[in-house]
Structures are given as structure tokens and as C-alpha cells.
């Protein structure tokens, strides 16, 4: 039986911020529905640039970004929401002076009225998943702690019910207890059938959670494959970086 078509596929993508400087070089990568593709690499390897390229903030110089077989290279970030693509960035995407509930609803503003009933039901679902957000729904987002703001970011993503979610460094700056909660939320996303591209500095956890692993080094894919190929015998380049022994 042939392998299902990927939800997201990068084909030989080269991208960068200056005409003569390439940050990503001939990147090939895939994400499947209901599965996690983990991306690991040192700072400066190109991980955040990868997310910006998929999200449309950067247009590939060469190659293509394909979602469900359609070339979405360079499509405006806000238009990707309508296609079922959501991003939880490393830096906060919240509006600090708007309330928790206003931040939750922002991605759905301007959508057709047929979304109203489903939108209300999903908001109740978010509040059930994250009771703190219900308690503080009228508070300014900027008044929340770092861990609470991360809950709001994930709640906002869940409300959109995306098909694909890009998650960049979700545990950075969080306590181990809150980081553990974050990884459980990501598992809920995949259990709901979402495809997830996960980038995090916690290499052990990424390899343990992911179905596929991609190692980025100086803008190139230096190793990739099913996560089972990395467990117990992690690619020697990554072992050299971090001194890992599984």
C-alpha cells in the first residue's frame, strides 16, 4: 500500500532575508495528519526561519511549500488561517491590552456567520480545557504570567481547530511543570487529528514525542526519518552537540 500524501511538504526550499544570503538550503520536509514532525538543531540552524517560510513571512527563493498538495509559497499569513494552518510562535502573538476572551476570538473575526454556533461551542471547549482562561476571561492578556499566556496561545489555536499547527519553542522560559503541561496539550492536538510541526530546545522530549524527526544544521537537513531511527542511537551529530545518551 502506498504511503498517504503528506499534509505539509517542503520541496527543495531555499530561503533567506537577503538576496545573496541563504538561511535555508534545499530543505525537504513533511508533516502528516495526526502526527508530529519534530525539528531539532542548534541556535542559528534555521529553525525559526523555517516556520516563517511556511507561514508566508518569507517567500522561498527556490522550491515550494505545499499544503494538501497545493503550493502555498508566499501566501499571506492571515490567509493561511482560512486554509486550516495555525502558528504558535516563540514570541508572544497576544495583544496585551485586549482581554483574554478578545485575544481568543481575534483569529475568527470577520468569518462567515455560519461559524457562530461552532465558534461558541469551541470557546466553551477552550474554557473547559483551560479553566484559568475562563476565570480571567475579562482580564488584560498582558496581566497574565508567562505560563498563563502560553495557555492563552494554545487556547487560541485550539479555538481555530486547524488542520496543521506549527509550534515554535513552546516550552522556552517555562518551569518544568508548566512545560510538561505544554507537551500534553500538543498531544491533544495530534489526538484531534491535527498535524504538528514541533520545534523545541528540549531535544530528548522532541525525539520522544515525534513520529518523524528532522535535524537542521547550518540551514540544511543533515538527518531525517522516523523517530524510532533516532531513539537509542540518536544521530551522532546531535550527540556531539549536546552529549546525549538515551
C-alpha positions as CSV (number, residue, x, y, z in Angstrom):
1,X,0.0,0.0,0.0
2,X,1.4,3.4,-1.0
3,X,2.2,6.0,1.7
4,X,-0.5,8.7,2.2
5,X,0.2,12.1,0.7
6,X,1.7,14.5,3.3
7,X,-0.4,17.2,4.9
8,X,2.6,19.6,4.6
9,X,5.5,19.1,2.3
10,X,8.6,21.3,1.6
11,X,10.3,20.6,-1.7
12,X,13.9,21.8,-2.0
13,X,13.1,25.0,-0.3
14,X,15.9,27.7,-0.3
15,X,15.1,30.9,1.6
16,X,16.7,33.9,3.4
17,X,16.4,37.5,4.4
18,X,18.9,38.9,1.9
19,X,19.2,38.3,-1.8
20,X,22.7,36.8,-1.6
21,X,22.4,35.0,1.8
22,X,20.5,31.8,2.1
23,X,19.5,30.7,5.6
24,X,17.7,27.6,4.4
25,X,19.2,25.5,1.7
26,X,17.3,22.9,-0.3
27,X,15.0,21.8,2.6
28,X,12.9,18.8,2.2
29,X,10.4,18.0,5.0
30,X,6.9,16.5,5.6
31,X,4.2,16.6,8.2
32,X,1.4,14.1,8.2
33,X,-2.1,14.4,9.7
34,X,-2.4,13.3,13.3
35,X,1.4,13.1,13.6
36,X,4.3,15.2,14.9
37,X,7.3,16.1,12.9
38,X,10.0,17.3,15.3
39,X,12.7,19.7,14.1
40,X,15.9,19.9,16.2
41,X,19.2,21.8,15.8
42,X,21.4,24.4,17.3
43,X,20.6,28.1,17.6
44,X,21.2,29.6,14.2
45,X,20.4,26.4,12.3
46,X,17.4,28.0,10.6
47,X,14.5,26.6,12.7
48,X,12.6,29.8,13.2
49,X,13.3,30.8,9.5
50,X,11.7,27.5,8.5
51,X,8.5,28.5,10.4
52,X,8.5,32.0,8.9
53,X,8.8,30.5,5.4
54,X,6.0,28.1,5.9
55,X,3.8,30.8,7.3
56,X,4.3,33.2,4.4
57,X,6.5,35.8,6.1
58,X,9.3,34.7,3.7
59,X,8.9,33.7,0.1
60,X,11.2,30.8,-0.9
61,X,13.8,31.8,-3.5
62,X,13.6,28.3,-4.9
63,X,11.5,25.3,-4.2
64,X,7.9,25.2,-2.9
65,X,5.8,24.9,0.3
66,X,2.8,22.6,-0.4
67,X,-0.2,22.1,1.8
68,X,-2.6,19.3,0.9
69,X,-0.8,19.2,-2.5
70,X,-1.4,23.0,-3.1
71,X,1.6,25.3,-3.5
72,X,1.1,27.9,-0.7
73,X,4.6,29.5,-1.1
74,X,4.4,33.2,-0.1
75,X,0.6,33.2,0.7
76,X,-0.1,35.9,3.3
77,X,-0.1,34.6,6.8
78,X,-3.6,35.8,7.6
79,X,-4.9,33.9,4.5
80,X,-3.4,30.6,5.8
81,X,-5.9,30.6,8.7
82,X,-8.7,30.0,6.2
83,X,-6.8,27.0,4.9
84,X,-6.5,25.5,8.3
85,X,-2.9,26.5,9.2
86,X,-2.1,27.9,12.6
87,X,1.1,29.0,14.2
88,X,2.0,29.3,17.9
89,X,5.2,31.4,17.7
90,X,8.1,31.5,20.1
91,X,7.4,35.2,20.8
92,X,4.0,36.2,22.1
93,X,1.3,36.9,19.5
94,X,-1.1,38.3,22.1
95,X,-2.4,41.8,22.3
96,X,-1.6,42.7,25.9
97,X,-4.3,45.4,26.4
98,X,-7.1,43.3,25.0
99,X,-8.9,40.8,27.3
100,X,-8.3,37.1,27.3
101,X,-11.5,36.5,25.5
102,X,-10.9,39.2,22.9
103,X,-7.5,37.6,22.2
104,X,-9.1,34.2,21.8
105,X,-11.7,35.4,19.3
106,X,-9.4,37.6,17.2
107,X,-8.5,34.9,14.6
108,X,-12.2,34.2,13.9
109,X,-13.3,37.8,13.5
110,X,-14.7,38.5,10.0
111,X,-15.5,34.9,9.4
112,X,-18.9,34.0,7.9
113,X,-21.9,33.9,10.3
114,X,-22.2,30.1,9.8
115,X,-19.2,29.9,12.2
116,X,-21.1,31.5,15.1
117,X,-22.6,28.4,16.7
118,X,-19.5,26.3,16.2
119,X,-17.4,29.2,17.5
120,X,-19.4,29.5,20.7
121,X,-19.2,25.7,21.3
122,X,-15.4,25.7,20.7
123,X,-15.0,28.7,23.1
124,X,-16.7,26.6,25.8
125,X,-14.4,23.7,25.0
126,X,-11.3,26.0,25.4
127,X,-12.6,27.2,28.8
128,X,-13.1,23.6,29.8
129,X,-9.6,22.7,28.8
130,X,-8.1,25.8,30.4
131,X,-10.2,26.8,33.4
132,X,-7.9,29.6,34.2
133,X,-8.8,31.3,30.9
134,X,-12.5,31.3,31.9
135,X,-11.6,32.8,35.4
136,X,-9.6,35.5,33.8
137,X,-11.5,36.0,30.5
138,X,-12.1,39.7,31.2
139,X,-8.5,40.4,32.3
140,X,-6.0,42.0,30.1
141,X,-3.8,39.4,28.4
142,X,-0.7,41.4,29.4
143,X,-1.5,40.9,33.1
144,X,-1.1,37.1,32.8
145,X,2.0,35.2,33.9
146,X,4.2,33.6,31.3
147,X,2.6,30.2,31.8
148,X,-0.9,31.6,31.6
149,X,-0.1,33.5,28.4
150,X,1.1,30.2,26.9
151,X,-2.2,28.7,27.9
152,X,-3.9,31.5,26.0
153,X,-1.8,30.9,22.9
154,X,-2.7,27.2,22.9
155,X,-6.4,28.0,23.6
156,X,-6.5,30.4,20.7
157,X,-5.0,27.7,18.5
158,X,-7.5,25.1,19.7
159,X,-10.4,27.5,19.0
160,X,-9.3,27.7,15.4
161,X,-9.3,23.9,15.1
162,X,-6.6,23.9,12.5
163,X,-5.6,21.0,10.3
164,X,-1.9,21.9,10.7
165,X,-0.3,23.6,13.7
166,X,3.3,25.0,13.7
167,X,4.7,25.3,17.2
168,X,8.0,27.1,17.8
169,X,9.8,26.6,21.1
170,X,6.7,26.2,23.2
171,X,8.5,25.4,26.5
172,X,11.2,28.1,26.4
173,X,11.2,30.2,29.6
174,X,8.7,28.0,31.4
175,X,9.1,26.0,34.6
176,X,9.4,22.2,34.1
177,X,5.9,21.7,35.5
178,X,4.3,24.1,33.0
179,X,6.5,22.8,30.2
180,X,5.2,19.3,30.9
181,X,1.6,20.6,30.6
182,X,2.5,22.3,27.3
183,X,3.7,18.9,25.8
184,X,0.4,17.3,27.0
185,X,-1.5,20.0,25.1
186,X,0.4,19.2,22.0
187,X,-0.5,15.5,22.3
188,X,-4.2,16.6,22.5
189,X,-3.7,18.4,19.2
190,X,-2.5,15.3,17.4
191,X,-5.2,13.1,19.1
192,X,-7.7,15.5,17.5
193,X,-6.2,14.7,14.1
194,X,-4.0,17.8,13.6
195,X,-0.6,17.6,12.0
196,X,2.1,19.3,14.1
197,X,5.5,20.7,13.3
198,X,7.2,21.0,16.6
199,X,10.4,22.9,17.3
200,X,11.8,22.9,20.8
201,X,15.2,23.1,22.6
202,X,14.3,20.0,24.7
203,X,15.8,17.5,22.2
204,X,15.0,14.5,24.4
205,X,11.4,15.4,24.6
206,X,11.0,16.2,20.9
207,X,12.5,12.9,19.9
208,X,10.3,11.1,22.4
209,X,7.1,12.8,21.2
210,X,7.7,13.0,17.5
211,X,6.7,10.5,14.8
212,X,9.3,11.9,12.4
213,X,12.5,13.8,13.2
214,X,14.4,16.3,11.1
215,X,17.8,17.6,12.1
216,X,18.8,21.1,10.8
217,X,22.4,22.1,10.6
218,X,23.5,25.4,9.0
219,X,20.3,25.6,7.1
220,X,20.4,22.1,5.7
221,X,18.7,18.9,6.7
222,X,21.5,16.7,8.0
223,X,19.4,13.8,9.1
224,X,15.7,12.8,9.0
225,X,13.5,9.8,9.4
226,X,11.0,8.1,11.6
227,X,11.6,8.9,15.3
228,X,12.4,5.2,16.0
229,X,15.6,5.6,14.0
230,X,16.8,8.3,16.4
231,X,15.8,6.7,19.7
232,X,18.5,4.8,21.4
233,X,21.0,5.7,18.7
234,X,20.5,9.4,18.1
235,X,22.3,10.8,15.1
236,X,25.9,11.2,16.1
237,X,26.0,14.9,15.1
238,X,23.3,15.7,17.6
239,X,25.0,13.6,20.2
240,X,28.2,15.6,19.6
241,X,26.2,18.9,20.1
242,X,24.5,18.0,23.3
243,X,26.3,15.0,24.8
244,X,23.1,13.0,24.8
245,X,22.9,9.3,25.7
246,X,19.5,7.7,25.5
